[in-house]
Amino acid sequence: MGERRRSWWGWGWADQAMTDEQVANLGSGVAARLGVSGLQVRPVPALAGLDLPEPRVHPPGALAGICSTDREDRAGHSMGKAFRDVVRALRGELAHPPDVVAFPTSEAEVTALLDWCSDAGVAAIPYGGGSSVVGGVEGDVGEGYAGVVSIDLTRMNRVLEIDRTARAARIQAGALGPVLEDQLRPHGYTLRHFPQSFEFSTLGGWLATRSGGHYATVYTHIDDLTESIRAVTPAGVTESRRLPGSGAGPSPDRMLLGSEGILGVITEAWMRIQDRPVHRASAGVHFADYHDGVAATRAIAQAALFPTNCRLLDAGEAATSAGVGTGAAGGAVPHELPPARRR
């Protein structure tokens, strides 16, 4: 009650939705950019007008307190945020809504949910921030299941422990990017993993999808930051050993990294953290020729300077995204240095 709501059909918070006037102005701008006329703005779909089927399954009494069959919860957990998902949701086309949305607050509740799903023949779909672009959270499971339960992990969102000696933290998998960073910040640390979906994606989602962060050099993928993973599977709890390094056979973490949630529900992980940066600097550079820009970017990458990011934009993207001019390619090079790495 009273908690902030995400948009059930699109990206962002419901209370930050664009006004009708803003949408109309955006439509006019898009039409002018594409050189078309007669572009019509589609109204936002009404939640009350959705044709959602009645839930086919209901949780047992012991789990009822953490489960919801609310229309907005079911609609909001029906699909991810790929372009095709947003278009279908804007049209009110929710073909596979979950029957139940569960909000566990502990690993014990996750275990109880999976036990119920196994006994009742219900498909269980782990759900982090819902920013999936590959259909991974959609309940299109066929006729072989009695129903679908979407297990939303975002109430398991705490930094449980910090090991200052090893510079690592044990973090629950449902922590959204900003929530995670807010808890590390008072201790002077950062995970330093910032995918484009950072605001609306979770640690567990990053692990399950082998996320690549916006910082594109050195520690880029979530793999590089992972020490161990704990998950609840239909066969029980699994947790990889937390070791500084090992060459003894296949890495068990690799079984869950990139698994897209099909092997179990990731509940927590030990992650390598870093000192928060104390200095930041960035620069924009113009090139008269795109090939010169490619050569400069390659030189930076091969010089082992390791800027946080080095991105080469063509003239069209630079004009619309970076504000670095319309007549030339440009590259933006932000660079941050934590205390231990200042030179």
BARO-917879 format. One record per residue (C-alpha): residue number from 1; x, z, y. Coordinates in steps of 0.001 Angstrom, whole numbers. Each point is the difference from the previous one (the first is absolute). Example, Ala and Ser with C-alpha at 12.3 -4.5 7.8 and 13.67 -1.06 7.14 Angstrom:
2
<atom resi="1" u="12300" w="7800" v="-4500"/>
<atom resi="2" u="1370" w="-660" v="3440"/>
This chain:
343
<atom resi="1" u="0" w="0" v="0"/>
<atom resi="2" u="1330" w="-979" v="3397"/>
<atom resi="3" u="3182" w="-1619" v="-1355"/>
<atom resi="4" u="1213" w="-3200" v="1618"/>
<atom resi="5" u="-1297" w="-3106" v="-1734"/>
<atom resi="6" u="1817" w="-3202" v="-810"/>
<atom resi="7" u="-1781" w="-3298" v="517"/>
<atom resi="8" u="-1687" w="-690" v="-3338"/>
<atom resi="9" u="346" w="-3791" v="340"/>
<atom resi="10" u="3132" w="-634" v="2104"/>
<atom resi="11" u="3290" w="1451" v="1151"/>
<atom resi="12" u="315" w="3157" v="2078"/>
<atom resi="13" u="-2131" w="2923" v="1105"/>
<atom resi="14" u="-3717" w="-442" v="542"/>
<atom resi="15" u="185" w="1739" v="3400"/>
<atom resi="16" u="2604" w="-2510" v="1188"/>
<atom resi="17" u="-2038" w="-3096" v="-786"/>
<atom resi="18" u="-29" w="-2747" v="2623"/>
<atom resi="19" u="-3016" w="-226" v="2272"/>
<atom resi="20" u="-2295" w="-3041" v="-86"/>
<atom resi="21" u="1551" w="-1191" v="3257"/>
<atom resi="22" u="3526" w="304" v="-1398"/>
<atom resi="23" u="-1002" w="-1905" v="-3133"/>
<atom resi="24" u="-1581" w="-2760" v="2099"/>
<atom resi="25" u="3145" w="-288" v="2140"/>
<atom resi="26" u="2172" w="-119" v="-3119"/>
<atom resi="27" u="-2214" w="-2733" v="-1449"/>
<atom resi="28" u="389" w="-2046" v="3166"/>
<atom resi="29" u="3771" w="433" v="-119"/>
<atom resi="30" u="199" w="-1051" v="-3655"/>
<atom resi="31" u="-2203" w="-3040" v="690"/>
<atom resi="32" u="2232" w="-1027" v="2904"/>
<atom resi="33" u="3134" w="503" v="-2088"/>
<atom resi="34" u="-1368" w="-2164" v="-2825"/>
<atom resi="35" u="-1508" w="-2587" v="2326"/>
<atom resi="36" u="-3520" w="364" v="-1371"/>
<atom resi="37" u="-3350" w="609" v="1619"/>
<atom resi="38" u="-3217" w="1618" v="-1108"/>
<atom resi="39" u="1748" w="2872" v="-1779"/>
<atom resi="40" u="-2581" w="2682" v="-756"/>
<atom resi="41" u="697" w="3712" v="-324"/>
<atom resi="42" u="-1387" w="1554" v="-3165"/>
<atom resi="43" u="-1588" w="3430" v="511"/>
<atom resi="44" u="1397" w="3004" v="-1841"/>
<atom resi="45" u="-1934" w="540" v="-3244"/>
<atom resi="46" u="-2445" w="2882" v="-65"/>
<atom resi="47" u="766" w="2611" v="-2631"/>
<atom resi="48" u="-3701" w="572" v="-601"/>
<atom resi="49" u="-512" w="-3687" v="-754"/>
<atom resi="50" u="2516" w="-189" v="-2846"/>
<atom resi="51" u="-1366" w="-863" v="-3410"/>
<atom resi="52" u="1825" w="2670" v="-1990"/>
<atom resi="53" u="-1112" w="572" v="-3592"/>
<atom resi="54" u="-909" w="3516" v="-1027"/>
<atom resi="55" u="2828" w="2010" v="-1594"/>
<atom resi="56" u="122" w="-556" v="-3750"/>
<atom resi="57" u="1791" w="3264" v="-755"/>
<atom resi="58" u="-29" w="3506" v="1434"/>
<atom resi="59" u="2769" w="2616" v="-187"/>
<atom resi="60" u="-448" w="3197" v="-1997"/>
<atom resi="61" u="-897" w="3119" v="1939"/>
<atom resi="62" u="3565" w="1331" v="2"/>
<atom resi="63" u="1159" w="-3095" v="1922"/>
<atom resi="64" u="-3037" w="-578" v="2183"/>
<atom resi="65" u="1546" w="1879" v="2933"/>
<atom resi="66" u="2873" w="-2490" v="362"/>
<atom resi="67" u="-2072" w="-3133" v="-696"/>
<atom resi="68" u="-2155" w="-2120" v="2269"/>
<atom resi="69" u="-2589" w="-2732" v="-437"/>
<atom resi="70" u="-463" w="-347" v="3765"/>
<atom resi="71" u="-582" w="-3627" v="1083"/>
<atom resi="72" u="2821" w="2" v="2525"/>
<atom resi="73" u="2479" w="1506" v="-2469"/>
<atom resi="74" u="-935" w="-2541" v="-2676"/>
<atom resi="75" u="91" w="-2926" v="2442"/>
<atom resi="76" u="3338" w="1083" v="1462"/>
<atom resi="77" u="1600" w="208" v="-3448"/>
<atom resi="78" u="-1327" w="-3350" v="-1238"/>
<atom resi="79" u="3027" w="-2125" v="854"/>
<atom resi="80" u="3338" w="-102" v="1771"/>
<atom resi="81" u="1048" w="-1566" v="3281"/>
<atom resi="82" u="1140" w="-3508" v="-885"/>
<atom resi="83" u="-1432" w="-2701" v="2257"/>
<atom resi="84" u="-2478" w="-1023" v="-2687"/>
<atom resi="85" u="-1063" w="3648" v="-380"/>
<atom resi="86" u="-687" w="442" v="3704"/>
<atom resi="87" u="-1933" w="-3284" v="136"/>
<atom resi="88" u="-2162" w="967" v="-2980"/>
<atom resi="89" u="-632" w="3460" v="1419"/>
<atom resi="90" u="-899" w="-1469" v="3408"/>
<atom resi="91" u="-2598" w="-2084" v="-1805"/>
<atom resi="92" u="-1254" w="3053" v="-1850"/>
<atom resi="93" u="1058" w="-1475" v="-3344"/>
<atom resi="94" u="1044" w="3044" v="-2036"/>
<atom resi="95" u="-201" w="-1280" v="-3546"/>
<atom resi="96" u="1684" w="2903" v="-1792"/>
<atom resi="97" u="-527" w="3328" v="1790"/>
<atom resi="98" u="1102" w="3111" v="-1916"/>
<atom resi="99" u="-2789" w="2110" v="-1421"/>
<atom resi="100" u="1719" w="3212" v="1034"/>
<atom resi="101" u="2787" w="850" v="2440"/>
<atom resi="102" u="2026" w="3098" v="-902"/>
<atom resi="103" u="2145" w="2014" v="2418"/>
<atom resi="104" u="2227" w="2288" v="-2106"/>
<atom resi="105" u="2005" w="2699" v="1758"/>
<atom resi="106" u="2321" w="902" v="-2876"/>
<atom resi="107" u="1653" w="-1447" v="-3074"/>
<atom resi="108" u="-2309" w="2091" v="-2179"/>
<atom resi="109" u="-2994" w="-1766" v="1535"/>
<atom resi="110" u="1620" w="-3396" v="-595"/>
<atom resi="111" u="466" w="979" v="-3648"/>
<atom resi="112" u="-3631" w="1093" v="-262"/>
<atom resi="113" u="-1158" w="-3288" v="1524"/>
<atom resi="114" u="2027" w="-2066" v="-2464"/>
<atom resi="115" u="-1271" w="2121" v="-2895"/>
<atom resi="116" u="-3583" w="-687" v="1069"/>
<atom resi="117" u="671" w="-3709" v="468"/>
<atom resi="118" u="1603" w="-252" v="-3443"/>
<atom resi="119" u="-2878" w="1803" v="-1698"/>
<atom resi="120" u="-2709" w="-1941" v="1865"/>
<atom resi="121" u="1587" w="-3459" v="-206"/>
<atom resi="122" u="331" w="-222" v="3789"/>
<atom resi="123" u="2708" w="-2030" v="1742"/>
<atom resi="124" u="2196" w="2134" v="2276"/>
<atom resi="125" u="1652" w="-1764" v="2945"/>
<atom resi="126" u="2641" w="1881" v="2040"/>
<atom resi="127" u="-530" w="-437" v="3743"/>
<atom resi="128" u="2503" w="889" v="2719"/>
<atom resi="129" u="-567" w="-1359" v="3491"/>
<atom resi="130" u="-1982" w="-3028" v="-1154"/>
<atom resi="131" u="2361" w="-2516" v="1621"/>
<atom resi="132" u="526" w="-1956" v="-3229"/>
<atom resi="133" u="178" w="-3786" v="430"/>
<atom resi="134" u="74" w="-908" v="-3719"/>
<atom resi="135" u="-3415" w="1245" v="-1132"/>
<atom resi="136" u="1474" w="3118" v="-1562"/>
<atom resi="137" u="-2706" w="2387" v="1231"/>
<atom resi="138" u="-2978" w="-2252" v="-724"/>
<atom resi="139" u="-2315" w="1093" v="-2811"/>
<atom resi="140" u="-259" w="-3398" v="-1699"/>
<atom resi="141" u="480" w="1402" v="-3521"/>
<atom resi="142" u="-2443" w="-2056" v="-2057"/>
<atom resi="143" u="-2776" w="1198" v="-2269"/>
<atom resi="144" u="2145" w="2142" v="-2269"/>
<atom resi="145" u="-370" w="3165" v="2091"/>
<atom resi="146" u="-2985" w="2213" v="700"/>
<atom resi="147" u="947" w="152" v="3681"/>
<atom resi="148" u="2830" w="280" v="2527"/>
<atom resi="149" u="1469" w="3052" v="1736"/>
<atom resi="150" u="2291" w="-465" v="2994"/>
<atom resi="151" u="2431" w="2946" v="135"/>
<atom resi="152" u="963" w="499" v="3656"/>
<atom resi="153" u="3227" w="2055" v="194"/>
<atom resi="154" u="122" w="537" v="3764"/>
<atom resi="155" u="-937" w="3693" v="-228"/>
<atom resi="156" u="3201" w="569" v="-1989"/>
<atom resi="157" u="2163" w="-552" v="3052"/>
<atom resi="158" u="2496" w="2845" v="349"/>
<atom resi="159" u="3772" w="193" v="122"/>
<atom resi="160" u="391" w="2680" v="-2661"/>
<atom resi="161" u="3727" w="732" v="108"/>
<atom resi="162" u="3152" w="-1005" v="1876"/>
<atom resi="163" u="3466" w="134" v="-1571"/>
<atom resi="164" u="2338" w="56" v="2996"/>
<atom resi="165" u="3132" w="-22" v="-2159"/>
<atom resi="166" u="-976" w="-3205" v="-1782"/>
<atom resi="167" u="-1938" w="-1256" v="3039"/>
<atom resi="168" u="-3135" w="-703" v="-1991"/>
<atom resi="169" u="-3660" w="967" v="105"/>
<atom resi="170" u="-2752" w="438" v="-2586"/>
<atom resi="171" u="-3093" w="-1688" v="1403"/>
<atom resi="172" u="-3536" w="-453" v="-1278"/>
<atom resi="173" u="-926" w="-3614" v="-591"/>
<atom resi="174" u="-3071" w="-89" v="2238"/>
<atom resi="175" u="1895" w="572" v="3250"/>
<atom resi="176" u="-629" w="-2833" v="2444"/>
<atom resi="177" u="3053" w="-1195" v="1900"/>
<atom resi="178" u="-706" w="1875" v="3279"/>
<atom resi="179" u="-1054" w="3159" v="-1883"/>
<atom resi="180" u="3230" w="-28" v="-1990"/>
<atom resi="181" u="2195" w="-523" v="3061"/>
<atom resi="182" u="-1849" w="2702" v="1976"/>
<atom resi="183" u="946" w="2523" v="-2688"/>
<atom resi="184" u="3649" w="-1074" v="-204"/>
<atom resi="185" u="524" w="-192" v="3765"/>
<atom resi="186" u="157" w="3778" v="698"/>
<atom resi="187" u="2811" w="251" v="-2559"/>
<atom resi="188" u="1996" w="-2773" v="1681"/>
<atom resi="189" u="-531" w="-2529" v="-2791"/>
<atom resi="190" u="-1645" w="-3353" v="-593"/>
<atom resi="191" u="-700" w="-2056" v="-3111"/>
<atom resi="192" u="787" w="-3076" v="2124"/>
<atom resi="193" u="-2367" w="-2264" v="-1895"/>
<atom resi="194" u="-2278" w="-1937" v="2313"/>
<atom resi="195" u="-1922" w="-2858" v="-1623"/>
<atom resi="196" u="-2426" w="-1958" v="2183"/>
<atom resi="197" u="-2837" w="1990" v="-1579"/>
<atom resi="198" u="1734" w="3309" v="876"/>
<atom resi="199" u="-2985" w="1575" v="1785"/>
<atom resi="200" u="-2413" w="-646" v="-2878"/>
<atom resi="201" u="2118" w="125" v="-3136"/>
<atom resi="202" u="1274" w="2893" v="-2100"/>
<atom resi="203" u="3173" w="1051" v="-1752"/>
<atom resi="204" u="-1674" w="-567" v="-3370"/>
<atom resi="205" u="-1056" w="-3459" v="1095"/>
<atom resi="206" u="3538" w="-819" v="1122"/>
<atom resi="207" u="1322" w="1058" v="-3403"/>
<atom resi="208" u="-2686" w="-1806" v="-1993"/>
<atom resi="209" u="602" w="-3246" v="1901"/>
<atom resi="210" u="3799" w="236" v="447"/>
<atom resi="211" u="-520" w="-122" v="3727"/>
<atom resi="212" u="2521" w="-1566" v="2328"/>
<atom resi="213" u="323" w="1671" v="3374"/>
<atom resi="214" u="264" w="-1637" v="3396"/>
<atom resi="215" u="3625" w="1134" v="277"/>
<atom resi="216" u="1615" w="-2930" v="-1688"/>
<atom resi="217" u="3611" w="1015" v="-663"/>
<atom resi="218" u="1654" w="2546" v="-2315"/>
<atom resi="219" u="-2842" w="2310" v="-1162"/>
<atom resi="220" u="-2863" w="-2471" v="-25"/>
<atom resi="221" u="-2174" w="489" v="-3068"/>
<atom resi="222" u="-1655" w="3196" v="-1096"/>
<atom resi="223" u="2101" w="-229" v="-3182"/>
<atom resi="224" u="3080" w="850" v="2050"/>
<atom resi="225" u="-1556" w="3276" v="1143"/>
<atom resi="226" u="-1456" w="1246" v="-3301"/>
<atom resi="227" u="1569" w="2833" v="-2033"/>
<atom resi="228" u="-2833" w="702" v="-2444"/>
<atom resi="229" u="-3706" w="-695" v="-480"/>
<atom resi="230" u="-2762" w="2105" v="-1513"/>
<atom resi="231" u="-3260" w="-1552" v="-1221"/>
<atom resi="232" u="-3087" w="819" v="-2051"/>
<atom resi="233" u="-648" w="-2548" v="-2729"/>
<atom resi="234" u="-2765" w="-228" v="-2634"/>
<atom resi="235" u="2547" w="1433" v="-2465"/>
<atom resi="236" u="1094" w="2912" v="2197"/>
<atom resi="237" u="2345" w="797" v="2883"/>
<atom resi="238" u="3292" w="-1845" v="319"/>
<atom resi="239" u="2859" w="888" v="2339"/>
<atom resi="240" u="3401" w="-1624" v="205"/>
<atom resi="241" u="3108" w="2180" v="278"/>
<atom resi="242" u="1449" w="490" v="3456"/>
<atom resi="243" u="3615" w="-1126" v="-337"/>
<atom resi="244" u="2521" w="-1217" v="2583"/>
<atom resi="245" u="605" w="-3022" v="-2225"/>
<atom resi="246" u="-208" w="-1078" v="-3615"/>
<atom resi="247" u="1123" w="-2898" v="-2140"/>
<atom resi="248" u="-1725" w="1207" v="-3157"/>
<atom resi="249" u="-2345" w="-2804" v="-929"/>
<atom resi="250" u="-3060" w="-1226" v="1897"/>
<atom resi="251" u="-1061" w="1979" v="3056"/>
<atom resi="252" u="-3386" w="1671" v="-617"/>
<atom resi="253" u="-786" w="-255" v="3721"/>
<atom resi="254" u="11" w="-3778" v="-391"/>
<atom resi="255" u="-3004" w="273" v="-2293"/>
<atom resi="256" u="-2106" w="1338" v="2871"/>
<atom resi="257" u="1640" w="-1729" v="2962"/>
<atom resi="258" u="-2040" w="-3154" v="486"/>
<atom resi="259" u="-2487" w="864" v="-2744"/>
<atom resi="260" u="-2972" w="-428" v="2404"/>
<atom resi="261" u="-1610" w="3134" v="-1449"/>
<atom resi="262" u="-650" w="-1399" v="-3478"/>
<atom resi="263" u="2102" w="2609" v="-1858"/>
<atom resi="264" u="-1318" w="3156" v="1634"/>
<atom resi="265" u="-672" w="1795" v="3262"/>
<atom resi="266" u="3160" w="874" v="1933"/>
<atom resi="267" u="-426" w="3527" v="1344"/>
<atom resi="268" u="3361" w="855" v="1606"/>
<atom resi="269" u="3612" w="-1061" v="284"/>
<atom resi="270" u="3397" w="1267" v="1067"/>
<atom resi="271" u="1163" w="-2294" v="2800"/>
<atom resi="272" u="3351" w="-352" v="1759"/>
<atom resi="273" u="-402" w="774" v="3695"/>
<atom resi="274" u="2257" w="-534" v="2988"/>
<atom resi="275" u="841" w="1709" v="3269"/>
<atom resi="276" u="-2249" w="-1188" v="2779"/>
<atom resi="277" u="1769" w="-2417" v="2364"/>
<atom resi="278" u="1126" w="1311" v="3354"/>
<atom resi="279" u="789" w="-3357" v="1620"/>
<atom resi="280" u="-1829" w="-3315" v="-28"/>
<atom resi="281" u="864" w="-3307" v="1593"/>
<atom resi="282" u="-1385" w="-3514" v="-240"/>
<atom resi="283" u="756" w="-3424" v="1395"/>
<atom resi="284" u="-1690" w="-3385" v="216"/>
<atom resi="285" u="2114" w="-3143" v="-161"/>
<atom resi="286" u="-995" w="-3594" v="824"/>
<atom resi="287" u="1424" w="-3019" v="-1801"/>
<atom resi="288" u="-318" w="-3553" v="1271"/>
<atom resi="289" u="75" w="-1291" v="-3573"/>
<atom resi="290" u="-1689" w="1572" v="-3043"/>
<atom resi="291" u="2993" w="-781" v="-2224"/>
<atom resi="292" u="2214" w="2037" v="2340"/>
<atom resi="293" u="-2406" w="2888" v="-492"/>
<atom resi="294" u="247" w="-343" v="-3782"/>
<atom resi="295" u="3791" w="27" v="206"/>
<atom resi="296" u="21" w="3100" v="2205"/>
<atom resi="297" u="-2402" w="1838" v="-2287"/>
<atom resi="298" u="2143" w="-845" v="-3020"/>
<atom resi="299" u="3129" w="1197" v="1799"/>
<atom resi="300" u="-1610" w="3349" v="805"/>
<atom resi="301" u="-1179" w="454" v="-3592"/>
<atom resi="302" u="3393" w="-855" v="-1467"/>
<atom resi="303" u="1923" w="2147" v="2493"/>
<atom resi="304" u="-1415" w="3187" v="-1587"/>
<atom resi="305" u="-1105" w="1293" v="3406"/>
<atom resi="306" u="-3307" w="1102" v="-1586"/>
<atom resi="307" u="-2361" w="-92" v="2970"/>
<atom resi="308" u="-3360" w="1565" v="-716"/>
<atom resi="309" u="-1571" w="-3423" v="199"/>
<atom resi="310" u="1071" w="-3476" v="986"/>
<atom resi="311" u="-2813" w="-2518" v="249"/>
<atom resi="312" u="181" w="-3654" v="978"/>
<atom resi="313" u="-3158" w="-1451" v="1546"/>
<atom resi="314" u="-763" w="-3642" v="654"/>
<atom resi="315" u="-1300" w="-986" v="3413"/>
<atom resi="316" u="-3670" w="136" v="-1000"/>
<atom resi="317" u="155" w="3486" v="-1491"/>
<atom resi="318" u="2169" w="1267" v="2833"/>
<atom resi="319" u="-2555" w="-1221" v="2548"/>
<atom resi="320" u="-2910" w="1794" v="-1664"/>
<atom resi="321" u="1625" w="3079" v="-1541"/>
<atom resi="322" u="3259" w="1063" v="1567"/>
<atom resi="323" u="-309" w="-955" v="3641"/>
<atom resi="324" u="3522" w="-1395" v="30"/>
<atom resi="325" u="-836" w="-3365" v="1464"/>
<atom resi="326" u="-1596" w="-3285" v="-993"/>
<atom resi="327" u="2858" w="-2456" v="50"/>
<atom resi="328" u="2478" w="1410" v="-2488"/>
<atom resi="329" u="375" w="1939" v="-3180"/>
<atom resi="330" u="728" w="3671" v="417"/>
<atom resi="331" u="1181" w="2931" v="-2054"/>
<atom resi="332" u="-800" w="3668" v="564"/>
<atom resi="333" u="2587" w="2455" v="-1296"/>
<atom resi="334" u="-1034" w="3679" v="168"/>
<atom resi="335" u="2670" w="2383" v="-1227"/>
<atom resi="336" u="-170" w="3735" v="-598"/>
<atom resi="337" u="2730" w="2476" v="-830"/>
<atom resi="338" u="-570" w="3456" v="-1525"/>
<atom resi="339" u="2503" w="2707" v="957"/>
<atom resi="340" u="2121" w="-410" v="-3130"/>
<atom resi="341" u="483" w="-3719" v="619"/>
<atom resi="342" u="796" w="-204" v="3699"/>
<atom resi="343" u="3149" w="-1857" v="793"/>
